[in-house]
């Protein structure tokens, strides 16, 4: 089992540390008591906040960053609103970090998902 600091998580989500800390607290992801500084189980972060299926937890690249709607829109040549709509309908894996911060699964996952569902 591997653990992440607030900085690791905020870097992956592309949000500030306060937003990451608030999301972890809201989702009920407790820090591990073993470490002197707060560290969080990646598996709990992936399950409780990112909502990845249990079978995919071992395949997730922890260093990969989640993408914004704008970044995916630039990559696919569509509008950010189209990406948000794809996220709402399930075409992309939409991750609601906070009510105002949504991100989408890693670009290679999103690209493969988009191509296989068209």
Backbone bond lengths (Angstrom), bond angles and torsions (degrees), N, CA, C in turn:
res aa  C-N    CA-C-N  psi(-1)  N-CA   C-N-CA  omega(-1)  CA-C   N-CA-C  phi
1 X - - - 1.444 - - 1.531 108.09 -
2 X 1.322 116.95 134.84 1.460 119.44 179.53 1.527 110.59 -113.51
3 X 1.318 114.80 158.48 1.456 121.42 -173.92 1.519 110.16 -126.51
4 X 1.327 115.20 155.57 1.455 121.25 -178.33 1.516 110.80 -130.28
5 X 1.307 115.27 148.20 1.461 120.42 173.47 1.530 108.66 -85.86
6 X 1.315 115.83 170.20 1.468 120.43 175.69 1.526 109.81 -58.15
7 X 1.312 116.98 -39.20 1.472 120.90 179.62 1.525 111.52 -62.70
8 X 1.334 117.07 -42.16 1.477 120.54 177.94 1.523 110.58 -60.36
9 X 1.317 115.47 -45.10 1.466 120.60 -177.27 1.528 110.81 -68.65
10 X 1.329 117.07 -44.82 1.467 119.44 -179.41 1.526 111.31 -65.09
11 X 1.335 117.44 -33.45 1.466 120.96 176.62 1.524 110.26 -66.49
12 X 1.327 117.55 -42.77 1.471 120.65 178.76 1.518 111.44 -62.89
13 X 1.338 116.00 -42.04 1.468 120.57 -177.08 1.521 113.23 -83.85
14 X 1.327 117.01 -12.18 1.458 122.75 -176.51 1.531 111.10 59.13
15 X 1.325 114.90 48.19 1.465 122.52 175.47 1.525 107.67 -131.99
16 X 1.335 117.08 170.55 1.465 118.54 177.26 1.530 109.81 -79.13
17 X 1.329 115.44 166.97 1.464 120.30 -175.73 1.521 112.26 -64.31
18 X 1.332 118.29 -34.78 1.467 120.78 179.04 1.526 110.91 -63.75
19 X 1.319 117.13 -39.62 1.467 121.07 177.92 1.521 110.45 -66.45
20 X 1.324 117.04 -42.92 1.470 121.01 178.34 1.522 110.46 -62.37
21 X 1.318 116.50 -44.62 1.469 121.08 -179.82 1.538 110.35 -62.22
22 X 1.331 116.82 -42.81 1.469 121.03 179.14 1.524 111.29 -64.23
23 X 1.330 117.02 -39.90 1.468 120.59 179.25 1.526 111.21 -65.78
24 X 1.318 117.06 -41.81 1.467 121.00 178.38 1.526 110.77 -63.26
25 X 1.311 115.86 -43.09 1.460 119.97 179.89 1.528 111.14 -66.09
26 X 1.329 116.47 -43.70 1.468 121.14 -179.98 1.528 111.56 -62.81
27 X 1.336 117.25 -35.47 1.469 121.58 -179.24 1.519 112.68 -83.68
28 X 1.326 117.33 -7.83 1.455 119.73 179.60 1.512 113.87 75.88
29 X 1.328 116.47 33.79 1.460 120.80 177.04 1.531 106.87 -94.67
30 X 1.339 117.47 106.35 1.467 119.88 -177.37 1.532 111.58 -81.42
31 X 1.330 116.88 150.70 1.468 118.44 173.52 1.523 109.98 -71.80
32 X 1.312 115.81 152.55 1.467 121.31 177.42 1.521 108.82 -73.40
33 X 1.307 117.69 137.52 1.460 122.63 -179.02 1.528 113.48 -78.95
34 X 1.297 117.16 -11.04 1.461 121.31 -174.63 1.526 112.90 -71.72
35 X 1.329 117.12 -33.95 1.458 121.81 -174.64 1.523 111.55 -93.31
36 X 1.328 116.29 152.23 1.470 120.93 178.63 1.529 110.71 -69.50
37 X 1.335 117.42 -40.69 1.464 120.80 176.14 1.534 108.51 -99.86
38 X 1.304 116.28 156.22 1.473 120.51 -176.89 1.522 111.50 -63.01
39 X 1.314 114.68 124.21 1.466 122.28 173.72 1.519 107.60 -133.35
40 X 1.319 114.79 147.13 1.453 121.08 -174.02 1.520 109.77 -123.38
41 X 1.301 116.02 143.71 1.464 121.11 179.28 1.526 109.22 -67.91
42 X 1.328 115.72 125.56 1.468 119.08 176.88 1.520 110.75 -58.29
43 X 1.333 117.37 -40.79 1.469 119.43 -178.42 1.521 111.66 -59.58
44 X 1.342 117.46 -40.17 1.464 119.65 178.00 1.523 111.36 -67.93
45 X 1.304 116.95 -38.85 1.469 120.80 177.42 1.523 109.68 -62.16
46 X 1.337 116.57 -46.35 1.460 120.30 -179.23 1.525 112.09 -64.95
47 X 1.330 117.50 -39.18 1.469 120.51 -177.80 1.523 112.62 -77.70
48 X 1.335 117.00 -48.19 1.461 120.16 -171.36 1.524 114.06 -83.12
49 X 1.307 118.15 -32.78 1.459 119.53 -177.23 1.524 111.32 -106.50
50 X 1.314 117.00 -49.32 1.459 119.40 -177.34 1.522 112.81 -82.07
51 X 1.318 117.03 -14.82 1.467 123.34 174.66 1.530 113.86 55.26
52 X 1.318 115.98 41.64 1.459 119.58 174.59 1.520 109.03 -79.43
53 X 1.326 118.98 146.57 1.468 121.21 175.85 1.525 111.12 -61.33
54 X 1.304 116.26 147.46 1.467 121.61 -176.81 1.525 112.09 -57.06
55 X 1.321 118.13 -35.51 1.463 121.00 -178.05 1.519 112.51 -68.28
56 X 1.333 118.08 -22.99 1.462 120.12 -177.06 1.518 113.22 -93.01
57 X 1.325 118.63 -4.20 1.466 120.89 -175.06 1.518 113.16 -58.81
58 X 1.317 118.12 -35.00 1.461 120.67 -178.48 1.529 112.24 -77.38
59 X 1.324 117.58 -15.38 1.461 121.30 -176.82 1.522 113.26 -97.31
60 X 1.316 118.16 -4.82 1.457 121.28 -175.94 1.525 109.96 -78.19
61 X 1.303 115.26 131.94 1.463 121.45 175.82 1.525 107.84 -82.56
62 X 1.317 116.62 110.12 1.471 120.97 -176.35 1.525 112.58 -66.99
63 X 1.312 117.31 -21.49 1.462 121.19 179.59 1.525 112.63 -86.74
64 X 1.325 116.87 -13.28 1.464 120.06 179.75 1.517 109.76 -70.21
65 X 1.298 115.93 143.13 1.459 120.29 179.29 1.509 110.04 -96.70
66 X 1.313 114.67 143.45 1.453 119.45 173.69 1.520 107.93 -74.18
67 X 1.305 116.73 150.55 1.455 121.15 -173.86 1.521 112.03 -103.45
68 X 1.315 115.48 149.93 1.464 121.16 172.98 1.525 108.51 -83.09
69 X 1.314 115.72 164.13 1.469 120.07 176.91 1.527 110.24 -61.15
70 X 1.318 116.41 -36.80 1.463 120.37 -178.96 1.529 111.67 -65.10
71 X 1.326 116.91 -42.47 1.470 120.42 -179.76 1.525 111.21 -65.25
72 X 1.331 116.86 -43.15 1.468 119.60 178.27 1.523 111.12 -67.27
73 X 1.319 116.65 -37.21 1.470 120.13 179.13 1.528 110.31 -61.76
74 X 1.330 117.19 -42.85 1.463 120.44 177.06 1.527 110.95 -61.18
75 X 1.320 116.08 -41.81 1.467 120.02 -178.04 1.527 112.31 -66.27
76 X 1.331 117.10 -42.44 1.464 120.74 -175.88 1.523 113.99 -92.80
77 X 1.323 117.36 -7.31 1.461 119.74 178.84 1.520 113.44 73.84
78 X 1.314 116.65 34.23 1.463 121.74 176.46 1.531 107.92 -126.15
79 X 1.312 116.85 179.27 1.463 119.74 179.77 1.526 110.37 -84.97
80 X 1.331 117.96 156.47 1.464 120.47 175.36 1.531 112.29 -57.91
81 X 1.326 116.85 -33.83 1.464 119.63 178.40 1.526 111.27 -64.36
82 X 1.335 117.56 -35.03 1.474 120.34 176.25 1.521 110.17 -62.75
83 X 1.322 116.88 -42.16 1.465 120.65 178.94 1.526 109.59 -63.02
84 X 1.334 117.13 -43.73 1.474 120.34 178.12 1.527 110.49 -61.07
85 X 1.328 116.51 -40.53 1.469 119.95 177.34 1.521 111.41 -64.74
86 X 1.336 116.86 -41.89 1.469 120.28 176.57 1.525 110.16 -60.45
87 X 1.312 117.41 -38.57 1.460 121.17 177.87 1.514 112.15 -65.48
88 X 1.333 116.62 -41.23 1.474 119.83 179.49 1.531 112.38 -67.70
89 X 1.327 116.47 -33.41 1.462 119.74 -178.53 1.524 112.87 -89.04
90 X 1.345 117.30 -5.53 1.456 119.95 176.61 1.515 115.22 94.66
91 X 1.321 118.78 5.12 1.469 119.79 178.35 1.526 111.50 -72.40
92 X 1.327 116.61 -29.53 1.455 122.69 172.97 1.514 108.09 -119.01
93 X 1.315 116.43 151.97 1.461 120.75 176.69 1.526 107.99 -78.77
94 X 1.335 116.05 104.64 1.468 122.44 -177.96 1.517 109.12 -92.36
95 X 1.314 115.99 131.06 1.461 121.63 -178.61 1.520 107.85 -118.85
96 X 1.320 115.93 114.97 1.458 119.83 178.93 1.524 108.20 -91.64
97 X 1.310 115.27 103.39 1.454 120.71 -179.19 1.521 109.37 -74.82
98 X 1.314 115.97 -48.82 1.463 123.47 171.16 1.523 105.80 -136.66
99 X 1.328 118.66 170.77 1.464 118.47 178.80 1.536 113.59 -57.18
100 X 1.316 117.52 -23.70 1.469 120.41 -178.31 1.523 113.68 -107.32
101 X 1.316 118.49 -0.53 1.467 121.32 -178.27 1.514 110.28 -128.79
102 X 1.308 115.94 105.79 1.461 121.39 176.65 1.526 108.35 -113.40
103 X 1.306 115.53 141.30 1.462 121.60 176.72 1.520 107.65 -130.69
104 X 1.312 115.02 168.52 1.457 120.95 -176.28 1.509 108.91 -126.48
105 X 1.350 115.76 151.09 1.455 122.30 -175.74 1.510 112.59 -51.78
106 X 1.311 115.66 164.74 1.458 122.06 -176.92 1.523 110.71 -49.10
107 X 1.312 115.20 146.32 1.456 121.25 -174.13 1.526 112.44 -56.03
108 X 1.353 117.64 -41.64 1.459 118.55 -179.49 1.529 110.97 -66.43
109 X 1.329 118.13 -33.45 1.461 120.80 176.78 1.523 109.75 -69.66
110 X 1.318 115.56 -47.30 1.463 120.32 -179.29 1.526 110.73 -62.03
111 X 1.328 116.97 -42.82 1.463 120.06 -179.37 1.522 110.84 -62.49
112 X 1.333 117.37 -46.57 1.459 120.46 178.60 1.522 111.39 -63.58
113 X 1.326 117.05 -40.20 1.456 120.84 179.75 1.520 110.09 -65.33
114 X 1.326 116.99 -43.26 1.442 121.87 -178.58 1.536 110.00 -63.10
115 X 1.327 116.45 -45.00 1.463 120.30 -178.16 1.518 111.89 -68.46
116 X 1.311 118.39 -34.59 1.469 120.39 -177.49 1.519 112.61 -79.55
117 X 1.329 117.94 -15.91 1.456 120.61 -178.70 1.507 113.47 -109.48
118 X 1.294 119.15 14.91 1.470 122.07 176.16 1.495 110.79 -102.13
